[in-house]
């Protein structure tokens, strides 16, 4: 396996375009065999989606090709698609490397697979929908307005789950609490103005933040979901001897599952 991986790396270094680098890696026996082991009959289609992703994303064409494959392997082990239009798992560039980034739909999918969740959801809420929020009793007075809120900034984001045993939890973060959390903990979007996926789909990332915090603190987490939490937004690399993926060691602190300092406020976004 080590010789096969070395051959794949040499092909990567000698190839021309980023797409051809990915294709060369996909042809290596060690990588093909690893995807086959993980995904079975679905492996060829999933491997094709990796090439399609790099073809359609210029930012990923400027990162290390092997890091793209390693990040995709995280999605494969979780059986989540990497098509960004689906929102289950993203592969995003960061300092010359690709890394996996869970979407909120991915967390919902993994929660449902445990068979322990009767209901689980998260959604943006607006000024005319949130009447009050009590963080102590976790009582949210919410009433859908039934009207479109296109081009409006949400007042905040609500997450909720109920287990099949009846246990339930609700949490609410204001828009400003989400934005503050992003600037403090997101490696890829810590500036005043959102960047990357936070810029292109702020609501989706906000919903992920709420769900991630909610599940990690009070939900039932399978081994699969624990792996998703550990690998989320961590650069990956292949071990040349085993063919397994492992975290790239970083000095920087990763995003934490930290609730906002003042969750009880229903203050609206500052104008």
Order of alpha helices (4+ residues) and beta strands (2+ residues): alpha-alpha-alpha-alpha-alpha-beta-beta-alpha-beta-beta-beta-beta-beta-alpha-alpha-alpha-alpha-beta-beta
